[in-house]
Each structure stands twice: as structure tokens, then as C-alpha cells.
Amino acid sequence: MKMLRMFLVVIALMGTAMARDDKDFGRDHIGQWCRNRIAILERAERDALTAYSYGEIEEALDHLVRGLRRAEANIEPYYTGALTTKAIRRGLSIYEEMDEVLEGQRLRAKTLAHFLFEDYIFIKEVANKLDIPYYSSSKKKRCFYCKNKGHKKFEKLFINFSRKQVRMVLDHLADEDWQEGVKTVFPLGDSAGYLSALELSVNYLADDLASSFYANKYACAIEDLDYLFDRLYQYNHDGTGYPNDFIAVQQSYFDARAVVGGSGSGCGLGRDFNMDYGSSEKSRTKTIRRQNYYVRNGETTRIDLRGEESQYIEKLIIYAEGVRYDASFEVTVNGRRRDIKGTVYAPGRDPRYFVTIKEPVRSIEFRGTMGKAKVLKIKAVYQHRWW
């Protein structure tokens, strides 16, 4: 009899534990599903980076494509509303369209791999900064996404998600340069891949805006996006819409940039909304490096950021001094040498220098322009926004 009672107690305890697990899973199962997608992508990304570092571009591309397809496979209907699902499926659609138009091109594999590396970053940002915080819950906050005050803000964040898709193409499949005093855009890789990716991403943004309850507010932007999509579609499919590749790249780039650029003038979408859904804190300052860095004239010192350091940085606070003589160096981020964020002039010891960044940062570069400078410490002011 005693053994029977003990057995029943064990069964009851097991049932309570299982019920608690089910309850926790029910509160956060979409967030957990997003984390699983991230894990799949990160494994594929590591394999792809290894292959890419050895010059095996086709192998790297294969890892990236298979990772994206595994993340997209067997998505149950319950998860189709998550923006992570939308980001994964749209990434695959853009890849497949680019792959078709780039068939036989010399830079096909490198162009596609470059796009997918950036797309992986985008998908992980969607999961980490939108879906997971939005669907998260706790004992004190059982159903954060059920509160009416959260829905309106999420609609605004959804607009940013859609706009970022276009920006990803503009920022990572094209590059601006000055040619004889004129700003000129050059596609990275083959122009057909860039034009194809921009066509789809512009169409996605127009559809997302039209389906939002902010549609009336953005009616002008929707009209401009529809017009741009029609021209790109015509040029990509039958060669009309633009006279040649060069003009197609220039006009489509600046037309799209005018809508998503954030100035808010004309038919532009205006500034980004705050994308850190669950936080009310606006900014924080953190020391990211304490060791000394020497920056010599004509040389570049690169500092890679990892994990939580690699976020949207509002500004850098740099403590530096000249070694023996005055020194100066330029500050850039993410390897973009032409986009100089600021120049630090160090006449001996000086308390600190402020450099405005206002973008997500994966690396910081100091390029010496005079003398030899010693960077003593670097602080970053992180802004709580998505991108």
C-alpha cells in the first residue's frame, strides 16, 4: 500500500512538471521556434564562412542555400504569421530570382553568396529584435503581445522591417562613388542581380505598406514604389523601362533611396521607429575597448565587435593622444573606407573625441593620416533601436 502511494505521488509530480513545461512552452513557443531557426542559420553560416575563407565560393553558397531551405522547411501554419517566416521566405524568393538571372555570369556565385550572408544577418535581426521580444512572456507579463497598446507599435515596427529589405539591397548590393564630381552608383557583382533583387524588395515593401492600417498615410510612397516596381519589372523582363543598365542602376537606386532613406521629404517614409520593442531605455554608454591601439600614418587599425557589442551605435567616444608629435586619423565602420564618420586630431593628450555613427556596427577602423596616435580607450553610446 505504501509503495502504491509513493508511485501515485511520483506520477502526480511528473504530471505537474509536464504541465508547467507545457505552460511555459505555450507562452513562448513562437519565440522558441524563432531561436531554433536562428540556430539552423548560424550552423550553416559557420560552414559557409569556413568554405569562403578557403576560396570555395560555390561550396559556401551551397551551405547558405541549404541552411535557408532547412530553416524554411516544415513551417507549420501556426508560425506563418511570424515575421521571421516572412523574412526567410522572401530571402529565398530573392535568391531564386537572382540565381535565374545570373546563370552563366562570371560573378554569379560571389554575388549570391554576398547577398545571402547579408540576408542571414537580416533574418536574425528580425527574429531577435522583433518576433522574440514581441511574443515573449513571463510570470509577471503573461501575454505581452495581447495588450492593445502593443499592436499599434508592432505595426510601425513591421513597416521598418519591410523598409529594411529594400535598404539591404541598396546598402549591400550597390556602392556609391564620386566620378568627376558626380555621385555614381556601381552594383556589387552583376547588375542583373542587383536590379532583380531591388524589383522584388520594392514590390514587397509596397504590398506591406498597402496592407497596413497606415496605408493612407503612406499613399504617396506606395504610388512611387508601384511606379518603380513597374519600371524594374519591364526592364528585367523585356528590356523596356530604362534605356540601358547604367541608367537603370542609377535611377532605380536613387528613386528607391528617396522613399526609404528616412528624410521624410516628399513621398519618403520618414525616420525609423524605435525597433527595440520591449525596452523603454533610450541609450546606454559602454566601454568596449581598454587596451592601447597605435594608429600610424598610412596604416589602418581594425577593431571587430562581437555579440552584444555589434549593435546600433549612436556615437563613439574615443580617448587618444599623439605619440611625440601631433597625430590624426579617420574613423570608419564596417569596412567602408569612403564613408568617413569623423577625423580625430590628437595634439598630445586630450580628454576625448566624439564621433557620430548612427548605424549598426560590426567593425571600427582607424586609418592614420598624420604621425602616430595611441588610442587609449573607446566607449560606445548604444541606441535602443533595430537599425
N, C-alpha and C positions, 0 to 999 in steps of 0.2 A: 504494500500500500504506500509506504514511504517512497519507494522507487518510482511508483506511478505519479505521485505528486511532484517529485523532482522533475520527472520527464515533462509533465504538463507545464511547470514553471519555465523550463528551458524553451519549450515551444512558444509560450507566450512572449518571452523576452525576444526570441528571434523574430516573431511577428511584429513586435513593437519597433525593432530596429529596421526591419524591412519597410514598415510603414513610414518611419521617419526618413529613410533614404528616398522612398518614392515621393514624399512630400517635398524634400529638398530638390529632387530632380524636376518635379513639376514646376517649381518656382523658377528654375534657372536652366531648363533643358535646352532652350534655344541658344542661350549663351554657351552652354557646354558643347552643343553641336558646332557653333562657330569656332570654338577653341580646337575642336577636332579637325576642322577644315584648315585652320592655321598650321596645325602640326603636320598635316599632309603636305601642304605647300612648302613648309620650311625644310622638310626632308628632301623634297625634290630640288629646292633651291640650293641646298648644300651640295648635292651631287652635281648640279649644273655648274655651280661656281668652280668646283674642282676640275671638271672637264674643261671649262672655259680657260682656266689658268694654264692648262697644258696646250692650249690652242685647238682643242677639239670642239669646234663651234657647233657642228652638226649634232654631236653627242650631247652637248649642253642644251641645245634646242629640244632634243628628244626628251631629256629629263623634264624640262619645263612644261612641255605639252602634255606628257603623261601625268605629271603632277596635277595640272589643271583639270584634266579629264577625270582623274581619280577623285578630286575634290567635288566635281560636278556629278559624279555617278551616284545613282540611287538616292537622289534628294526626294524625301517624302513630301507629299503635298503640304503637310503642316509647316514645312520650312521654306516654302516658296515665297512667303511674304518678307523674309529677312533680306535686308539689302546686301548681305554677303552673298546670298544666292544670285541676286541680280548682277552683282559685280563679277562673279565667277562666269556666269553665262554670257555676259556681254564681252568679257575678255576673250572667251573662246570664239565668239562670233567675229570680233575684230581680227583675231589671229587668223581664222579660216579665210576671211575675205582677203587679208593681206597675203596669205600664203598663195592664194589663187592668182592674184595679180602679179606676184613676184616670181612666179615659176620660170625657171631658166635664167634669172638675173644673177649676176656675179655676187652681189651683196645680200642675196636672199636670206641666208641663214643668220648672218650677223645682224641684219635689220630686225628680223623676227625675234631673235634672242634678246636683243636690246629692248624691244617693246615688252616682251614677257617679263623680263626682270623688273621693269618699272611697274607693270601690271600687278605683279606679286606684291610689291610694296603697297600699291593702292588697295588691293583686296584686304590685306592685313590691317590697314588703317581703317577701312570700313568696318571690319569685324571688331577691332579693339576700341575704336573711338565712337562707334555708333551703335551697332547691334548689341554688343555685350553690356555696355552701361545701360542701354535703353531697356533691355529685358531682364536686368539683374534685379534681385530682391534679397531681403534679409528678414530676420525676425522682426525688426522694427519697421521695415519697409517691404511689406509682403508683395506688393504688385505695383512697382514704380510706374510701369507703362500704362496702368489702368487709370491713373489720375488724369482728369481732363486737362489740367494745366500743362501736362507733358506733351499732349498731342500736337498742339499748335507749334511748339518749339521743334518737335520732331519733323513737322512739315518743312520748316525752314532749313533744318539740317539736311533733309532729303534733297532740297534744291542745291545745297552746297555739294552733296555727293554727286549729283548729276553734272554740275558745272566742272567739278574736278576731273571728270572723264575727258572733257574737251581740253582742259588745261594740260593733262598728262600728255596728250598728243602734241600740243603746241610747245610744251616745255622740253619734251624728251625725244621727239621725232623731228625737230627742226631747231635751227640755231640762227640767231641774228648776228650780223656783222655790218661794219661800215665799209662801203666800197665807193671811193671818190666822193665822200661826203654824203652818201645816200645809204640809209639803212636797208640792207638786203637780207632776205631770208634764204637759208640753204637747208634743204631736207637732209636729215641724217640717214644715210643709206639711199635707197632708191626713192625717187619722188612718187612713184606709183603707190608705194606702201604708205607713205605719209598721207597722200590725198585720199586713199581708200579708208584709212583709219579715221581721218577727220570727217569724212562723209558720214560714217556710222555714228560716231560720237556726237556730232551735231544733231543728227536725227533723234538719238536717244534723249538729248537734252530738251529738244523741242517737244517731244512727246511727254516727258516728265513734267515740264512746266505746264503744258496744256491740261494735264490730268490733276494738277494741284489746285487747291482752293485759292491759291494766289494767282491763278491764270489771268484774271482781269488786270491785275497789277503789272504782269509781265507780258501783256498782249503785244506790245511793240517789239520786245525781244523775241517772242515766238515767231512773229512775222518775219523778222530779219533772219532767224535761224532757218525757217522754212525756205526762204529765198536762197540762202547759202547752200542748203542741202540740195535743192533742185539743180543749182549750177554744178555742184560737185558730182551729183549723180549723172547728169548729162555728159559731163566731161569724162568721167571714169568709164562710162558705158558706151558712148558713141562719139566721143571726141568733140562735142559741141559745148557751149557754155563759156569756155575760155579759148583764146587763140593758140596757146602753147603751154608747155609745162611750167616754164619760168613764170609767166603771168598768173597761171593757176595757183602756183605755190604762194606768190606774193599776195595776191588779192584775197585768197581764202584765209591765209594766215592772219592778215590784219583785220579782215571782216570778223573772223571768229574772236580774235583778241579784243575787239571793240565791244563785243557782247559780254564776254566772261571776264574781262580784265579787271573789273571791280571799281572803275571810276565812277559809275553811276550816271554818267553823262549820256544824253541821247537815249538810246534803247538799251544801254548797258544794264546789267543786273545789280550794280551797286556793290557795296562792300560785302565781305563774307560775314555770315553769322557766327557766333561763338559755337565751336564744334565740340567742346568738351562737355558732353551732355549732363553729367551728374555733378559737376563742380560749380561752386559759386565763387571760388577764389580766382582772382583775375591774373595774377602773376606771382612768380617767386624767383629769387636770386639764389644761385648755387655756384659754388666754386667747383669748376670742372677740371682744372689743372693747377698743380702747385710747383712741379719741377721746372727747372730753367730750360728755356729753348733759345738757342742762338740763331739769329737770322742775319746772314751775311749778304752783302751786295751781290745781286745777280742769282742768288740761290733761293729755293722755295722750301719752306718747312711745312709739312703737312701733319695735322693732328686729326686722327679718326675718332669719331664719337660712337659709343656703343650703348645699346639698351635704352634706359630712360634718358640718357644724355641726348640721344638723337631725336629731338622733338622740335616743335616750333619755337624758335628763339627770337625774342623781340630785339635784344641788343646784347653785345658783348662788352665787358668791362676788362680792359687789358692793362696790366701793370708792367711797364717796360722801362729800360734805361739804355743809353748809348754806352758802348764799351770804348773807353779812351776818348773817342770823339763823338760828335753828333751822328745819329743814325736815323733811318726811316725805312718803313716797309709798308706794303699794300696788304690789305685784308680781303680775301675772297672766301667763298664757301662752296662746297660740293664740286670742287674741281673746275669751276667756271672762271677761267683766268680773265676774261673780258669784263665780267660783272664785278667791278671793284666796289666793295662795300665801304671802304674808307682807307685813309692813309695815316699811319701813325708816325709822328716826328718825335724822336726821343733825344733831347739835348741833355744828356746826363740823367740823373734820377728825376722822375716826375711821378706824381701820385697815381694817376690812372688816365686811361683814354676810353672814350665811349664810341662804339661803332654800331650803327643801326643795321640790323639784319632783316628782320620781318619775313622769315620763311623757315620751313623745316630744314634742319642742318644735319648732314651725315659726316661732314668733314670741314675743317677750317684750315686755310692755307695762308701763310705769311711769306710774301715774296720781297726780298731785300732790294731796296732801290738806292741805298747810300749807307756806307760804313758798316758797322757791326752792332746789332742790337741784342740785348738779352731780355727775353720775356720772362718775368718773374712769376706771374700768376694770371690766370684767366677766370673770370666769372661770367656766367650766362644768366640773363633775365629771361626766364621761360614764360611764354604767354599761354594761357589755357585756351587753346583753340586747336582745331584739327589741322588745317593747312591754310 
